[in-house]
Amino acid sequence: MVIDDLRALPHSPLVVAEGSTLPARALSSGIAERSRAVWFLPTRAFQQTTLTNRAVAPGPTVDQMVAAVQELFAEALAEGPCAATLAERRGLLREANEAIASQVRGFYGRPWANGDAEAVVREFVCECGDPGCDASVFIPVGALTSRAVLAPGHR
């Protein structure tokens, strides 16, 4: 299903896919180019600690990984596209939030899934459009309406 989801994505803007269910065969199936793909594998100790205690934060390596990915994909990132205006940034943030809601709805749309997708509380990114904003908001999927998702105090 992950491969099918990746195939359904547009080639532009840039696509970043993450998660433990993203198989490396995405390369051999032609979805991703080898020069534009990277898989991070946690150390055994990190996996054990994380699985033992789910409250453990990802650790101080996240900034280092982000920097490494930015360096590795500098050319692809430079090719863009790049949201230049507030409206463009807000549009991309809304698209990201809608993708989250779509994933939840898709899961609950399966015949074996029980529950109400609209009642599921998920983390959505703040759509204020400020380039420095990294806030998020926990709301039910059904609360994702035409109004922007904004962290408290953001406009």
C-alpha positions as CSV (number, residue, x, y, z in Angstrom):
1,M,0.0,0.0,0.0
2,V,2.9,2.3,0.7
3,I,4.3,1.9,-2.8
4,D,0.8,2.6,-4.2
5,D,0.5,5.7,-2.1
6,L,3.9,6.9,-3.4
7,R,3.0,6.2,-7.0
8,A,-0.1,8.4,-6.5
9,L,1.9,11.4,-5.4
10,P,2.8,14.2,-7.9
11,H,6.4,14.5,-8.9
12,S,6.3,18.2,-7.9
13,P,6.6,19.8,-5.5
14,L,9.3,17.8,-3.8
15,V,8.2,14.8,-1.9
16,V,9.6,13.7,1.4
17,A,8.3,10.3,2.6
18,E,9.2,9.0,6.0
19,G,8.3,6.1,8.2
20,S,9.3,2.6,9.1
21,T,6.9,1.2,6.5
22,L,8.6,2.9,3.5
23,P,10.4,0.0,1.8
24,A,13.7,0.3,0.0
25,R,12.1,-1.4,-3.0
26,A,10.7,2.1,-3.8
27,L,14.0,2.5,-5.7
28,S,13.7,-0.7,-7.7
29,S,10.0,0.0,-8.5
30,G,11.0,3.3,-10.1
31,I,9.3,5.6,-7.6
32,A,12.4,7.2,-6.3
33,E,15.8,7.9,-7.9
34,R,18.8,6.4,-6.1
35,S,20.5,9.8,-6.0
36,R,17.5,11.3,-4.3
37,A,16.7,8.7,-1.6
38,V,18.1,8.0,1.8
39,W,17.1,5.7,4.6
40,F,18.1,6.3,8.2
41,L,18.4,3.3,10.4
42,P,18.5,3.7,14.2
43,T,21.2,2.0,16.2
44,R,20.1,-1.2,18.0
45,A,20.5,0.6,21.4
46,F,18.3,3.5,20.2
47,Q,15.6,1.0,19.0
48,Q,15.6,-0.9,22.3
49,T,15.5,2.3,24.3
50,T,12.7,3.7,22.2
51,L,10.6,0.5,22.2
52,T,11.1,0.1,26.0
53,N,10.1,3.6,26.8
54,R,7.9,5.3,24.3
55,A,8.3,8.6,26.2
56,V,11.9,9.0,25.1
57,A,12.5,11.9,22.7
58,P,14.2,11.2,19.4
59,G,17.4,12.7,20.8
60,P,19.9,15.3,19.9
61,T,20.7,13.8,16.5
62,V,17.6,15.1,14.7
63,D,19.3,18.5,13.8
64,Q,22.4,16.6,12.6
65,M,20.2,14.3,10.4
66,V,18.3,17.3,9.0
67,A,21.6,19.0,8.1
68,A,22.9,15.8,6.5
69,V,19.8,15.5,4.4
70,Q,19.9,19.1,3.4
71,E,23.5,18.7,2.3
72,L,22.8,15.4,0.5
73,F,19.8,16.8,-1.4
74,A,21.0,20.4,-1.8
75,E,20.7,20.2,-5.6
76,A,17.2,18.8,-5.6
77,L,16.1,21.4,-2.9
78,A,17.7,24.2,-5.0
79,E,15.7,23.1,-8.1
80,G,12.6,23.8,-6.0
81,P,9.9,24.6,-6.2
82,C,10.0,27.0,-3.2
83,A,7.2,28.8,-1.6
84,A,8.1,32.5,-1.8
85,T,4.9,34.2,-0.6
86,L,2.9,33.9,2.6
87,A,0.0,32.5,0.5
88,E,2.2,29.8,-1.1
89,R,3.6,28.8,2.3
90,R,0.1,28.5,3.8
91,G,-1.0,26.5,0.8
92,L,1.8,24.0,1.2
93,L,1.1,23.7,5.0
94,R,-2.6,23.1,4.3
95,E,-1.7,20.5,1.7
96,A,0.4,18.7,4.3
97,N,-2.4,18.8,6.9
98,E,-4.9,17.5,4.3
99,A,-2.5,14.6,3.5
100,I,-2.5,13.7,7.2
101,A,-6.3,13.8,7.3
102,S,-6.5,11.8,4.1
103,Q,-4.2,9.1,5.6
104,V,-6.4,8.8,8.7
105,R,-9.6,8.7,6.6
106,G,-8.1,6.1,4.3
107,F,-7.1,3.9,7.2
108,Y,-10.6,4.0,8.7
109,G,-12.1,3.5,5.3
110,R,-10.8,0.0,5.2
111,P,-13.3,-2.8,6.0
112,W,-11.4,-4.1,9.0
113,A,-10.8,-0.7,10.7
114,N,-13.1,0.2,13.5
115,G,-13.7,3.8,14.7
116,D,-14.6,7.2,13.4
117,A,-11.9,8.9,11.4
118,E,-13.3,12.3,12.0
119,A,-12.9,11.9,15.8
120,V,-9.3,10.8,15.7
121,V,-7.0,13.5,17.2
122,R,-3.9,14.0,15.2
123,E,-1.0,16.5,15.2
124,F,-1.3,19.1,12.4
125,V,1.2,21.8,11.5
126,C,0.4,25.4,12.2
127,E,-0.6,27.1,8.9
128,C,0.4,30.6,9.9
129,G,3.0,30.6,7.1
130,D,5.8,32.2,9.2
131,P,9.0,30.5,7.9
132,G,10.3,30.2,11.4
133,C,7.2,28.6,12.8
134,D,7.5,25.0,13.9
135,A,4.3,24.8,16.0
136,S,1.7,22.2,15.8
137,V,-1.8,21.7,17.0
138,F,-3.6,18.6,18.1
139,I,-7.2,18.5,16.8
140,P,-9.7,15.9,15.6
141,V,-9.5,15.2,11.9
142,G,-13.0,16.4,11.5
143,A,-12.0,19.9,12.8
144,L,-9.8,20.4,9.7
145,T,-12.1,22.7,7.9
146,S,-11.6,25.6,5.4
147,R,-10.3,27.7,8.3
148,A,-6.6,27.7,8.8
149,V,-5.1,25.5,11.5
150,L,-3.3,27.9,13.8
151,A,-1.3,27.5,17.0
152,P,-2.5,29.6,19.9
153,G,-1.5,33.2,19.4
154,H,-0.7,32.7,15.6
155,R,-2.4,34.5,12.8
